[in-house]
């Protein structure tokens, strides 16, 4: 008897409850193809093809299980080598983002204390082991890097159960690493299983930092990331995105790093990048003077940041509405429809008080209770900082970030709901500084049709709001966000049998489900791109004291040569 169709759907938490983050994901996937939020280190792009080819050449004809076991040991050994080198350099960041650090760093500490270390202990695939370094059968390759290396045509996943290397992409990279001193010892250590500190010291050539130390490998990785050969210039990334976008985004990061290292109190980081591409300024209203060939790339990234602010504001509206619904449920109030709940909530005294506070922020006369959304847009245009002054606490970048860092609660939801409206009004007030909709980005109508809230639909919604009172705008905004959640969650349930509902209609009225989610920002792969540029020697830790301590990176002479086109 088939009973699977009555099995309850699997509940999931998720982050993108309105689908508002999906356009952001499409944008940064287009602007940084070949790099993801989990491909953190440049040298894995050459180490993994080398491991795959070495296994094929050394153990051709052996069983798939042996391949997998030896691969997993090799994956562990790479992390141990890098962590050992980090300790010798006394640099706690040197081996960051290596695969399986949670299990392997303590293992190295025990090895340094005199305990024996067998790679198989951590490479095991047993579910009963507390020492297993990674659950995925192919470790970091299978979990993080496989898709990108396949799209870049470095590895081939289309033939048989085991991944293979490609003749034009994977083979040249793998052959280069075969030339390194210690290649035979690396595999001897993997096979013998028992690792000593001397082994790790002897194999330092395979540390994750080696990408910038070996000239031929470094040149090949530069060809890959900066699209310097016809092979890497072909469109291979997901979505058929042009790899030139990656090159120009990396160059944009380097240019900003160079601009910020000149008498600047901040350094390049994800936060400073997002602020600079959105505003076109560096700090203290200093304009970011870009070469002509990078202006378009900055503009495209500014669209991403604008979409992310829209997303954060709408997710805050969603979270605030759920908090309010729970509060009303505890008081015995029930609502049969989203529309009735939105009409009730938008007219609550606490929300009216928060609106009054918003309309009294400026130094001039406050707006009256009959103010329309158009009045609010004009008001924030006059009383809030312009796009260029991103360091002002009342700038939309900082206000949107505050929605994430200080999420709505049962006590604060009226204020956060109005704060979200404030961000949306600022986005409208500054719309002339940005391209319409998604500009020259390759986002098709079909890419957006399943996600009702995006920059194009926002413009249409604003036209509807302009003549409405702010109470009516909040009512419509709540309806828009809650109904969008129901639509997105229903589609996910139909397609995947996964339940992501945080709101459901029931016989007793609307109910919240699970923990109320907080608004979040998207992660645009900038941290990973900065780490890759550091691995390649184009960025380096800053030696100066800076206020932005999250990275403290500055451009190197080699990085400047990339910008000048003299690095080849």
N, C-alpha and C positions, 0 to 999 in steps of 0.2 A: 504493500500500500504506500502511495506517495503522500507524505504529509508535510513536505518541506514548505509548501505554499502557505501553511498556517503558522510557521515558525515566526516568533516575534522578531522584528528587525533589530539589527545590532545598534545600540546607542553609541554615538560618538560626540565628542565635544566640539572640536574644530575651532577656527578663528574667524572665518569669513562668513558670517551668518546672513549677510545681505547680498553676497556676491560682489560687493563694491571693491574688493581687493583684486578681483580677477583682471580688470583692465590694467591695473598696476603691474601685475605679474606678466601680462602680455607685453607691456612696454619694456620692462627691464630685461625680459628674455630676448627682445629684439635688439636692445642697445648693448647687451653684453653676452652675445651668443657664445657657447662653449665654456662659460663659467656659470656655476650655480651657487646656491647658498650653502652647499656642502663640499664644493671642490676648493679646498682652502690653500693647498700648497702646489706651487708650480711643478716641483720635481716629480710628483706622482704621475704627471703626464708623460714622463719618460721612464720612470721606474717600473710602472705597471706593464708597459709593452715589453720591457726587458725581461721581467719575471715570466710573462706569458711565453715569450720566444725561448727563453732559457729552458723552461720546462719542456717545451716541445722538442727542442734539439737534444736535450740530455736524457729525457725519459720517454721518447717517442715509442708508442706501442704498449706502454704500461697502462694500467687500469685508470679509469676516471677517478676512483677513490684515492689512488696514490697522488695523482695530479692535485686534487683538492687539498689533501693533507699537507703536501709539500708547499703548495701555494700559501696555505694558512700559516705555516711556520715562517715562511719568507716574509709575510706581511708583519708578523710579530717581530721578527729580527730587525726589520727596518725601523720600527718604533724604538726598540731597545738601543740601537746604534745612535739614533738621533738624541734620545734622552741622555745617554752616556756622554755624548759630545756637549750637550747643553750644560751638564753638571761640571764638566771640565772647564767650560768657558764661563761658568757662573752666570749664565743667562737663562732665566726661568722661562723666557718666551721663545727660546731657540727651537724647541721641539713641539711647540703648540700645534694643535689640530692634527697630530699624528694619530693613526688608527689604533684603537684599543688602549689608549693611555690609562684609562681607569684601572685596568687590571695589570698592565705591564710596568707602569712606573713604580708601584709597590714591589713588584717582582724584582726590578733592578735594585731597589734599596736592599732587599733581602740578599741578593747576589753580592752586593758590596759588603754586606755583613758576614759573608762566608757561606751562605746557603747555596746549594747547587740549583741551577736553573735549566729545566728542560723545556724547549719550545713546545713540545707536544702537550705539555700540561695546560698551556694557554691556547694552543691551536685546536684543542679538542672540539668536536661538534656535539658532544653529549649535553643534553638538556639538564642533566643532573649535576653538572659541574658548576661550582661557584667561581672557578678560575677562567672560564671561557672568555676569550678576548672579544669575540664578536659572534652574534647569532647568524647573520647572513652567511651562507655557504662560502661565498667568495669574499668575505670580509669587507674591507673598505672599497675594493674594486667593485664588488657586486652591489654594494649599498649606495655608493656615492659617485664613483668615477666612470662606471661602465657606460652609461648612457651618453655622456659627453664624449668619451673616447671613441665610441662607435659613430656618433654623429660627425666627428672630425675625421672619420675614416682612418683612425690610428689602430683601432681594434675592430674585429669582425665578430658579431654575435649571431650571425645568420646560419652558420654551418655547424651542426652537431651540438652535443651537450656541453662542449668545452669552448671557451672563447679563444679566438685565434688573432694573429697580428696581420696587418695588411702590408703588401709589398712596398707601397709608396709612402705610407704614413708610419706604421709601426716598426717596420724593419730598419729603416735608417736610425731611428732613435734607439732601438734595442742594440744594434751593432755598435753604436757609440759607447754605450755603457759597458758592453763586453770588453772594450779596450781598457777599462779602468783597472788599476792595480787592486787585486783582491777578489776578482769575479769568481775564480775557482774556489777560493777559500770561503766565500759567501755560501756557495752551494754545498761545500763540504760540511760547513757548520750546520746548515739546514738538515742535511741527511743524517749527520751524527747526532743531532738533537741537543746535545749538552753544550751550553754556552758558557764561556768564561769572560771575565773582564778583558783579558788580553785579546780575545776574539773581537769584542766590540771596539776596542781601540784600533786593532789592525784594519777593521772594515770601515773606518771613518770616511773613506771615499764615497760610501753609500749613504752618508747622512743627508737629511732633507735639505741642508744648506748648500749641497754640492752643485745645484743648478747654476750658480753664478761663478763657480770656481773652475769649471772645465770648459775650455773655450769652444770646442766643437758642439758639445751638448747645449751650451748656452746659446750658441748661434741658432741651433735647430729650434729651441724653445722660443727664441725671439721671432724666428720665421713663423712659428705657429701663432703666437699671441698677437703679433703685429702684422700678420698677413703679408709677408714679404716674398712669398713664392706663389706661382700660379696654382699649385696644388692646394694651398691653404686659402687662396682667394676664392675658390669655388664655394657656392652656397651649400653648406652641408648641415647647418644647425637646425634644430627643431623649428618648424614653421617656415622653412626656406628663407631664413633671415640672412642678410648680407653680412659676412664676417668683417667687412670694413667698419661696421658699426662698433665692433669690439675694439678694433685698433683705435678708432677716434675717441671712444670713451676712455680707454687707457691713457691716451695722449691728453685728454681733457683733465684727468686726474693729475697727471704729471705737471701740466701747466698750472693748475691750482696750487699744487704743492710748491712749485717754484715761486708763484706770486705771493703765497702766504709766508714764505721763509724770509721775505725782505721786510725787516722791522715790524713784523706782525706779532701780536700777542697770542695768536692761535696757530694751530698747525692743521694739516690735512687730516680729515677723519670723515666718517660717514656724515656726521652732523654738519660739519663745515661745508662739505660738498653739497649736501642738499640745500643748505641756505644759499650758497653762492650760485648754484645753477638756477634756483628759483628767483633770486633777487638781482642777479647780475652784478653784485657788489661783494667785496672782500670783507672789510670790517670798517667801522666808523665811516660808512657811506663812501668808501673808496671804490671807484668803479673797477670791474674786472676787465682789463683790456685783453681781448682775445684775438689771435690771428684769424683771418677771415675763414679759413677752412675748418675752424672749430666752433664758429658761432651757431651753426645749425645744430650741432650735437648738443650744445648747452641748451638751446631752445627745446629740443626734444626731451631732455631730462627735466626741464622746468614743467613740462606737461605732466610727466610722471609725478612730480612733487605736488602739483595742483590736484591731481586725481587722488593722491594719498590723503591730502587734507580733507577733500570731500568725503572720502571713505571714513576717516577718523570721526568727522562730525556726525555722519549718519549712524555709525556704530554707537556713538555716544547717545544719540536720540533713541536708538533701539534699547540700549541698556537702561537709560533713564526711564523709558516707558515701562519696561519690565519691573523695575524697582517700584514705580508708582502702582502698578497693578497688584504687586504683592502687598503693598501697604493697604490698599483699598480692600483686598481680600480679607486681611486680618480685621478690618473694620466692618466686615459683613457686606460690602458692596460687590455686586456682580454685574457683568456686562455681557450681553449676548453677542455683540459684534465689535469688531475693531473700530468701526466708525462711531458707535455710541461711546466707547471708552475714550477715544480721542476727543470727541466733543466735550465730554465731562472733564477730562484732565486739563485741556487747554484753557478752561475757564476757572480753575481753582485759584483761590486767593494767593497762595504761595507762589504760583507761577506769575500772577499779575505783579506781585511785589518784585520778583526777579526781573521782569520786563521793565518796571519803573527804574530799577537800579541801572539797568543797561542804558536806558535812555537819558540818564543823568550823569554819564561818565565824563562828558566833555566839559570844557571850561565855558562854553556858550550856553544859550538857553536850552533847556531840556525839551524833548519832544513830548507832546501830549498823549493822552490815552487813545486817541483816535488815529495814531500814526499808522501809515501803511508800510508795506515792505520797501517800497521805493523810497519813502522817507527815511527808513532805517539805513538803507544802502548809502544814501546821500549823507546821512549823519555820521556813519563810520568813516566815510571817505574824508570828511572834514576833521574828525576828532582822533583818528587813528594814524599811525605812521604809514608813509608810502611804502611801496614794495621794496624799495632799496634799503630801508632802515630795518633790516631783519634782526638786529640785536635788541631792538626795543621790546619790552615785555608784552606790549599790546599788539605786536605784529602777529599775523595769522599763523606763521610757523610756530611761534612760541605758545600761542593760545591752543593750537591743535595738539601740540605736544603735551600741554597741560591736561587735555581731556584724557590722555592715555596715562599719564603719571598720577593723576588724581581722579580716578573713575567715579561714576555716580554711586551713591549709596541711598539707603532708604531715607536718610536725613537731607541729603544734598541734591537729590535729583532735580528739583525745580531750578536750582542755579546752573547745574551742568547742562540741562536741556536748553536753557537760554544762552549759555556759553557756546553751545553747538550752533545755535541760530546766529550768533555773533560771527563765528568763523565763516558760515555760509554767506553772510552779508558782506564780509570782507572779500571773499572770493569774487563775488559779483562786482564789488566796487573797483577791483583791480583787473577786471577781465580784459580791458583794452591793452594790458601789458603782455598778453599771451595770445598765441594763435587760437583761432576758433576751434572748438572741439578738440580733436586729436591731431590737428595740423597735418604734417607730412608723415606721421607714423603710419605703419602698415596695419591699421586696425579696420577690418571689414565690418559691415553691418552684421554679418553672421557671427562674428566674434563677440558681439555685444548683445545679441538678441535674447540670450538666456539670463542676462544681468540687467534688471530694469534701472538701476541707479548708476549712472556714469556721466561723464562731462557733457555729452550731447543731450541726454534726457534732462540733466540738471538745467541747462539753458531753457529748455521748453517749460520746465516746471516754474522757473523764475518768472517767465512771461505771464504765467497764470497767477503768480503770487503778487505781482507788482502793485495791483490796486487793492489787494486784500489787507485787512487789518492784521496786526501781528498775532493776535489771538487766532484768527482764521488760518494764518500761515502755519502756526505751530500745530493746529489741528490737522491740517493737510499733510504736514511733514510726518507726524506720528502715523497717520494712515498709510502714507507712502512706505515708510520703513517697516512697519509691522506686516503689511500685506506682502511686501517684497520678501520678507523672511519666510512667510508661509509658502510663497511660491517657490523660492529657492530650495527650501527644505523638502517640499513635496516632490520636486523634480529629483533631488538626490535620493529620496526614498524609493522612487520609481526605478531609477537607473541602477542603484547599488544596494538596495535593501538596507541602507544605513539610516538611522533616525537621528537627525540633527535638529529637531524641533526644540525651541525654548519657549514656545507659545503654542497653545492648542485650544481650539474651540471644544467645549464639552457640554454635556446636558445641563450643567450648572453654570455655564458661561465660560468666558476666557480664563485659561489657567496658565501659569508659568510651569515650565518643566526643568528640572535639574538646577544647577547653579547658574545664576545670572552671569553671562559673560561680560568681561570688561572690553572696552574699545582698545584696539591695537593698531599699530602702524605696520606697514609691510617692510620687508628687508630686501633692499634692492641690489644685493650682491656687491656692494661697494667695499665692505670689509674684506671680502675674499679677493677682490681686484687689488686692493692695497697690499694685501699679503703676497699676492703673486708678483706685484711690482717690486716688493721688498726682496722676495726670493731671487728675482732676476737682477738685483743690484741697482735698480732705478730709483728706489727710495731707501732711506736708512734712518735709524733712530736719531732723533735730534739731540744735539749736545747742549742745547740752550734750554733755559727755563721757560715753559709756556703754560698758559692757562688751560689749554685743551690737552689734558694729560692722557686721554683715552688711547692715543696712538703716539703722539710726539714724533711724527715722521717728517723728513724733509727730503727734497730732491737731491740726488747725487750728481756729480759731473757726468756720469754715464746717462742718467736720466735726462739731463739737459741735451746731451748729444742725440737722444731719441727725438726730442722736440725739434732740434735743428736739422735732423735728417743726416747726421754724420756718424751714426752708430754702426752702419753696415760694414 
